[in-house]
Amino acid sequence: MVVRNWENGLGQSIDAALFRVVFEQNAMGMALRAVDPRESLWLEVNDKFCEIFGYTREKLLQMTSIDLSYPEEQDDAVEYNQRLLSGEIKSYSREKRYIHKDGHTIWANIWLSAVDGSDDTPSMIISVIEDITERKREEAALQESEERFKAFIDASPSAILMKDIEGRYLVANKRWHEWFNPEGIEIIGKSVHDFYSREHAEAISAQDRKIVETGRAVKLEYETPFADGQVRNTLMQKFPIHDSGGAIVGVGGVNMDITERKEAERALSTAYEQLETIVEDRTRELTESRNRMRAIFDNAPVELYLKDLEGRYIEVNRQFEDLFNVKSPDIVGKLPNEIHNPELAAIVRDHDLEILESGKVSVEDQKAVTETGERVLRTVKFPVFDDNQVITGLGAVVTDVTELELARQEAIQANLSKSEFLASMSHELRTPMNAVLGFAQMLELDSRNTLSTAQKEYINIILQGGNHLLDLINEVLDLAKIEAGQLTLSMEEVSANEVIADCVALTCPLADQRGIRIINQFSSSPTTKLLADRLRLQQVLLNLVSNAIKFNRTDGAVTIDGRETNDSFIRISVTDSGVGIAKKDHANVFDMFHRLGVDPMVAQEGTGIGLTVTKMLVEQMAGRIGFESELGVGSTFWFELPLVSKKISVQ
């Protein structure tokens, strides 16, 4: 140990060896220095002193106290030293900051005493220093924690308070003061007896004592008067406060305003009661509705069933049970493969999936073996949707159409027989009619110069009537052939211009006779070819132009026009300026035996099947036909046939 001439004065009053032991072994940092308040060097320092500041002993003995002091506290240290050396004070202690060797701040408790020399003046100063850096850090952390805790409880929407075991207030947050102490009266250290009536205070104290005694928390609901005069519903939760050893040292309380919650609960209770009533009423209505629907479902004259998305049967009606001789419990909940053989089950499931994927209705006739034998069943399957239009399953209506199918087949056979009869009769009628017309024509040619005028008129009447009757027979024969499927078409490339020109030539005499002009405005290219049966195309045109002439006005006109459509068809139209067709008759124009015209005498001409045959012929040639007409203005009948370049399948 290095000593700088300090034993001469101090050694006279105490044992130097003992002092050295105390100095060196002390748990506090100790140092000796000269009396100069600013420039004096350390005379001696112990190991603890070196440890506190991080310097070696040799380095410290080259430094002053000012070198170690926190910059902002250096002047303050000089002031205290001057007071000590001047004799104003013999010693002092204080908390002070220093700078460690590595630059961090040290907090320390220091005790300084002046040691008088032989002349009763201070000869040196003894410094004792305790490092309290960790304690100051803990105090700062504790203060920060307390500030956070206070900020936390002040931000709470509930009123929070804490009391010691004697019932004295320790903490009350901002909300508590707002509700119960808006004047800001100091309550810390006081009890409920300082603020409330004796009866009220005793009741609160009794609650607190019970919590301390039992160590259990409690919840209590009150109608609490607030400082502003309101009485509100609050929920007080009181609980014991324990120290670090687990001993109860106080009581805490959290008081929540539950007025809105109570009102909501009351409103909810009322709404719940109303909802229960609504649900009961609705349940009753649904039950009644389901019973009604079940009655309809079970008593429907057709078989009904419903399936889920997996194909399981959900419901089947009585007709279904009777038809297949099954009971609902035996089929409901089962998949097709649990009911049918594997082949049929696969067909049923595939059909179900088509409905579920497409979302469309499907109608299918199938033969099925039932208890009454083989039957023809018409099944209409349809998807079942929920309120969001999501498919949740499928349903089906199964109708036994065995008798209907038999009747249909019989009707088809009867119609074929009728058509065959008409075809046969028409053929049988044409033979004698051709003979009558032939002999009448021969008589007309051979006897022109020998017959009287009256006889010539008779022959003319025979020829006109015979030709008209032959036309009717031909129409009936065509209709019969079409219905019987015996009409044979000779499809070829046909020049539309040529066919129209031929038609105009054939109908001009009739038009001239009635004073009607025929106007051909067909503008198709001469090279344009139609795919059609030439004779049947001419028959269609002649029928439409003849009708246009027949139902036209005297001095009227018939216009034939045509154009190519966007889908590779040729549209040919025949327009007249005649009487037109009433709206009410539009839907029946192409019906069999429907006669056009407003003149009763004219309407009686023909069989009423001319337009029917015309429509059938156009459709047989893969075409389409239609019309537009206005009563008193005229009519336009049109038909479209494919160009040769368009590939059309003709039956």
Stockholm file with secondary structure:
# STOCKHOLM 1.0

chainA/1-651         MVVRNWENGLGQSIDAALFRVVFEQNAMGMALRAVDPRESLWLEVNDKFCEIFGYTREKLLQMTSIDLSYPEEQDDAVEYNQRLLSGEIKSYSREKRYIHKDGHTIWANIWLSAVDGSDDTPSMIISVIEDITERKREEAALQESEERFKAFIDASPSAILMKDIEGRYLVANKRWHEWFNPEGIEIIGKSVHDFYSREHAEAISAQDRKIVETGRAVKLEYETPFADGQVRNTLMQKFPIHDSGGAIVGVGGVNMDITERKEAERALSTAYEQLETIVEDRTRELTESRNRMRAIFDNAPVELYLKDLEGRYIEVNRQFEDLFNVKSPDIVGKLPNEIHNPELAAIVRDHDLEILESGKVSVEDQKAVTETGERVLRTVKFPVFDDNQVITGLGAVVTDVTELELARQEAIQANLSKSEFLASMSHELRTPMNAVLGFAQMLELDSRNTLSTAQKEYINIILQGGNHLLDLINEVLDLAKIEAGQLTLSMEEVSANEVIADCVALTCPLADQRGIRIINQFSSSPTTKLLADRLRLQQVLLNLVSNAIKFNRTDGAVTIDGRETNDSFIRISVTDSGVGIAKKDHANVFDMFHRLGVDPMVAQEGTGIGLTVTKMLVEQMAGRIGFESELGVGSTFWFELPLVSKKISVQ
#=GR chainA/1-651 SS CCCCSCHHHHTTTSCHHHHHHHHHHCSSEEEEECSCTTTCBEEEECHHHHHHHTCCHHHHTTCBHHHHBCGGGHHHHHHHHHHHHTTSCSEEEEEEEEECTTSCEEEEEEEEEEEECTTSSEEEEEEEEEECHHHHHHHHHHHHHHHHHHHHHHHCSSEEEEEETTSCEEEECHHHHHHHCTTCCCCTTCCGGGTSCHHHHHHHHHHHHHHHHHCCCEEEEEEEECTTSCEEEEEEEEEEEECTTSCEEEEEEEEEECHHHHHHHHHHHHHHHHHHHHHHHHHHHHHHHHHHHHHHHHHCSSEEEEEETTCCEEEECHHHHHHHTCCHHHHTTCCGGGTSCHHHHHHHHHHHHHHHHHCCCEEEEEEEEETTEEEEEEEEEEEEECTTSCEEEEEEEEEECHHHHHHHHHHHHHHHHHHHHHHHHHHHHHHHHHHHHHHHHHHHHHTTTTSCHHHHHHHHHHHHHHHHHHHHHHHHHHHHHHHHTCCCCCEEEEEHHHHHHHHHHHHHHHHHHHTCEEEECCCCCTTCEEEEEHHHHHHHHHHHHHHHHHTSCTTCEEEEEEEECTTSEEEEEEEECSCCCCGGGGGGTTSTTCCCCSCHHHHTSSCSCHHHHHHHHHHHTTCEEEEEEETTTEEEEEEEEEBTTSCCCCC
#=GC SS_cons         CCCCSCHHHHTTTSCHHHHHHHHHHCSSEEEEECSCTTTCBEEEECHHHHHHHTCCHHHHTTCBHHHHBCGGGHHHHHHHHHHHHTTSCSEEEEEEEEECTTSCEEEEEEEEEEEECTTSSEEEEEEEEEECHHHHHHHHHHHHHHHHHHHHHHHCSSEEEEEETTSCEEEECHHHHHHHCTTCCCCTTCCGGGTSCHHHHHHHHHHHHHHHHHCCCEEEEEEEECTTSCEEEEEEEEEEEECTTSCEEEEEEEEEECHHHHHHHHHHHHHHHHHHHHHHHHHHHHHHHHHHHHHHHHHCSSEEEEEETTCCEEEECHHHHHHHTCCHHHHTTCCGGGTSCHHHHHHHHHHHHHHHHHCCCEEEEEEEEETTEEEEEEEEEEEEECTTSCEEEEEEEEEECHHHHHHHHHHHHHHHHHHHHHHHHHHHHHHHHHHHHHHHHHHHHHTTTTSCHHHHHHHHHHHHHHHHHHHHHHHHHHHHHHHHTCCCCCEEEEEHHHHHHHHHHHHHHHHHHHTCEEEECCCCCTTCEEEEEHHHHHHHHHHHHHHHHHTSCTTCEEEEEEEECTTSEEEEEEEECSCCCCGGGGGGTTSTTCCCCSCHHHHTSSCSCHHHHHHHHHHHTTCEEEEEEETTTEEEEEEEEEBTTSCCCCC
//
